[in-house]
Amino acid sequence: MEKDKFLTTDELCQYLKLPKPTLYWLLGKGQIPGAKVGRQWRFNKDSIDKWMEEKEKYYTERNSRMESDVAQE
């Protein structure tokens, strides 16, 4: 098995450079992929990387649309 494939909340906060309350807020809103194992959360690093890529793509496309709308005015 790949080393560090699954991250704890502390490890994910460190990986994403997020404060813990922000991570728990995202979890509460169902906006970040994770699974609860007993009383603890675990995060598949590959799923987190894919989620970040999707977020980056979304905001890049959104900003491009906003810039083109401004340019057309």
Phi and psi in degrees as a GROMACS rama.xvg file:
@    title "Ramachandran Plot"
@    xaxis  label "Phi"
@    yaxis  label "Psi"
@TYPE xy
-65.4454  135.034  GLU-2
-68.0169  136.091  LYS-3
60.2595  34.3211  ASP-4
-69.4033  -33.0412  LYS-5
-111.543  137.737  PHE-6
-113.486  148.603  LEU-7
-84.4578  174.415  THR-8
-61.2092  -42.6945  THR-9
-62.0343  -44.3179  ASP-10
-64.684  -39.7824  GLU-11
-67.633  -40.1708  LEU-12
-59.1504  -42.5087  CYS-13
-66.4003  -43.8574  GLN-14
-62.2987  -43.5975  TYR-15
-92.2277  -6.7178  LEU-16
58.1613  49.4338  LYS-17
-116.096  146.152  LEU-18
-72.2418  150.42  PRO-19
-57.6731  -41.4887  LYS-20
-59.5483  -34.685  PRO-21
-66.0609  -42.0342  THR-22
-61.2847  -45.7577  LEU-23
-66.1667  -32.5716  TYR-24
-64.524  -45.8021  TRP-25
-61.0806  -40.8193  LEU-26
-63.2982  -44.1733  LEU-27
-62.2462  -31.1293  GLY-28
-88.3293  -4.01451  LYS-29
69.1038  28.7287  GLY-30
-99.1448  0.507586  GLN-31
-136.147  138.325  ILE-32
-73.9945  131.093  PRO-33
-168.448  166.813  GLY-34
-136.558  139.046  ALA-35
-89.679  126.934  LYS-36
-116.384  104.851  VAL-37
66.7107  -121.056  GLY-38
-102.129  4.47823  ARG-39
-117.467  148.573  GLN-40
-89.9689  145.874  TRP-41
-132.767  147.632  ARG-42
-131.386  128.201  PHE-43
-77.7515  120.295  ASN-44
-58.692  -39.1761  LYS-45
-62.9484  -40.608  ASP-46
-66.3462  -38.2021  SER-47
-65.8948  -42.9168  ILE-48
-61.3311  -42.3879  ASP-49
-65.1476  -42.65  LYS-50
-59.2386  -43.2985  TRP-51
-64.6483  -41.1805  MET-52
-61.8058  -40.9402  GLU-53
-64.8736  -41.2976  GLU-54
-62.5669  -45.084  LYS-55
-61.0947  -44.957  GLU-56
-62.6565  -44.2808  LYS-57
-58.9832  -50.6057  TYR-58
-71.2512  -32.2152  TYR-59
-64.9156  -46.1427  THR-60
-65.8246  -40.6666  GLU-61
-62.8582  -44.2862  ARG-62
-65.4238  -36.6047  ASN-63
-64.6042  -42.6408  SER-64
-62.8277  -43.0398  ARG-65
-64.2227  -40.7439  MET-66
-65.7387  -39.3622  GLU-67
-70.8898  -33.4237  SER-68
-64.9665  -40.4346  ASP-69
-66.2058  -40.6051  VAL-70
-66.03  -30.2783  ALA-71
-77.4403  -18.1535  GLN-72
